Amino acid sequence: MSSAQEDYLIGRIGRIRVGFHCQDVTGVFNNDLKITLIANQASIYLGLCTIHGKTMQVIDLRKRLSMSSATEDHIKSKNIVTFQTGMEHNIALVVDIIEGLEAIQTDSIGKNSIKTSHLMNMNLLFPSIGKLENGEIIHILDATYLDKIEPIAEEDSGGLELF
């Protein structure tokens, strides 16, 4: 008897293969979105974009994982995956490559016990790993963790100085 399967959107960030549960994904876009830069934002943010009338933060997942940014690695395309992580909160992630959809057996998904640097936050962002039919291991994103990322601008942004 075969176990149940769940669909995942598969992508890559550098050499890391990742999976996004399809029920968490609200959209996939490639290069056609305008990203507006925002002053005083943390380095993991590329800015803001508007998709289907909703404004959302755009996170460079490479920077979030303490990797060099895509532009530093001369990757020109912007593959954006969007998520709704709460009733009103939408977030967009930039990944290097979107490979497509794969069904993963639920019994081949387990806790991520791979030891990585705490700077990369791999175990927080990707608490589970899954095994594809070809035997390859992928890191599975926990979209609820995206809500726990620091705000887009520091609270004490300095303000204006009057002369």
C-alpha positions in Angstrom: 0.0 0.0 0.0 1.5 3.4 -1.0 1.4 6.3 1.4 -0.2 9.6 0.7 1.5 12.2 -1.4 1.7 16.0 -1.2 2.6 18.4 -4.0 5.7 20.7 -3.6 7.0 23.5 -5.8 10.7 22.7 -6.2 13.4 25.3 -6.6 17.1 26.1 -6.0 19.0 28.6 -4.0 22.6 28.3 -4.9 23.3 24.6 -4.6 20.5 24.0 -2.1 17.4 22.3 -3.5 14.2 23.5 -1.7 10.5 22.6 -1.6 7.6 24.9 -1.0 4.3 23.2 0.0 1.8 24.0 -2.8 -0.9 24.9 -0.3 1.3 27.7 1.0 2.2 29.2 -2.4 0.0 31.9 -3.8 1.9 32.6 -7.0 5.1 32.1 -9.1 6.5 34.9 -11.2 9.6 35.4 -13.4 11.2 38.8 -14.1 8.1 40.7 -14.8 7.6 42.3 -11.4 8.8 45.8 -10.5 10.5 45.8 -7.1 10.6 49.2 -5.3 13.6 49.8 -3.1 12.9 51.1 0.4 15.4 53.1 2.5 16.6 51.7 5.8 15.6 48.1 5.2 17.5 45.0 6.4 19.9 43.5 3.8 17.7 40.5 3.3 15.0 42.6 1.7 15.1 43.6 -1.9 12.1 46.0 -1.5 8.4 46.0 -2.1 6.3 44.8 -5.0 2.6 44.8 -5.8 1.0 41.7 -7.0 -2.8 41.4 -7.7 -3.3 44.6 -5.7 -1.4 43.4 -2.7 1.8 45.0 -1.6 4.4 42.7 -0.1 7.9 42.5 1.1 10.4 40.8 -1.3 13.0 38.7 0.5 16.3 37.6 -1.1 16.3 34.1 0.2 20.0 33.8 -0.5 20.7 36.7 1.8 18.4 35.3 4.4 20.6 32.2 4.3 23.8 34.3 4.6 24.8 33.5 1.0 25.9 36.0 -1.5 23.1 37.8 -3.3 22.0 36.7 -6.7 23.4 39.8 -8.3 26.8 39.1 -6.6 26.7 35.7 -8.3 25.7 37.2 -11.6 22.2 35.6 -11.7 20.0 38.0 -13.6 16.6 36.3 -13.5 14.3 36.9 -10.6 12.1 33.9 -9.8 9.6 35.0 -7.2 7.4 32.8 -5.1 4.6 34.4 -3.1 3.1 33.2 0.1 0.2 34.3 2.3 1.5 33.7 5.8 -1.4 35.0 7.8 -4.8 36.4 7.3 -3.5 39.6 5.7 0.3 39.1 5.5 1.9 38.4 2.1 5.6 37.8 1.4 7.5 37.2 -1.8 10.8 35.2 -1.9 13.4 35.4 -4.7 14.9 32.1 -5.6 17.5 31.2 -8.3 15.5 28.6 -10.2 12.0 27.2 -10.2 12.2 23.5 -11.4 8.5 22.6 -11.2 6.1 20.5 -9.2 6.9 17.2 -7.6 4.7 14.9 -5.5 6.5 13.7 -2.3 5.5 10.7 -0.3 4.4 12.0 3.2 6.3 9.1 4.9 9.5 10.3 3.2 9.4 13.7 5.0 11.2 14.0 8.3 12.8 16.4 10.7 15.8 18.3 9.4 18.7 17.1 11.7 21.4 18.3 9.3 23.9 20.4 11.3 24.4 23.8 9.7 25.6 27.1 10.9 23.1 29.0 13.0 23.8 32.0 10.9 22.0 30.4 8.0 18.9 29.6 10.0 18.5 26.5 7.9 16.8 24.5 10.6 14.3 27.3 11.3 13.4 28.1 7.7 13.6 24.5 6.6 12.7 22.3 9.6 11.9 19.3 7.4 13.6 17.4 4.6 12.0 15.3 2.0 13.2 12.5 -0.3 12.2 12.7 -4.0 11.5 9.6 -6.0 15.0 9.8 -7.5 16.5 9.7 -4.0 17.5 13.4 -3.9 17.0 15.2 -0.6 15.3 18.6 -0.5 14.8 21.2 2.3 11.2 22.0 2.9 10.3 25.6 3.8 8.1 26.3 6.8 6.1 29.3 5.5 4.9 30.2 9.0 8.5 31.1 9.9 8.4 33.8 7.3 6.1 35.8 9.6 8.9 35.8 12.2 11.4 37.8 10.1 12.3 41.2 11.4 10.3 44.2 10.1 11.2 45.8 6.8 12.6 49.0 8.4 14.2 49.6 11.7 11.9 51.3 14.2 14.5 54.0 15.0 15.2 55.1 11.5 16.6 58.4 12.7 14.0 60.9 11.5 14.6 64.3 9.9 17.1 66.7 11.3 16.0 70.4 11.2 18.6 73.2 10.7 
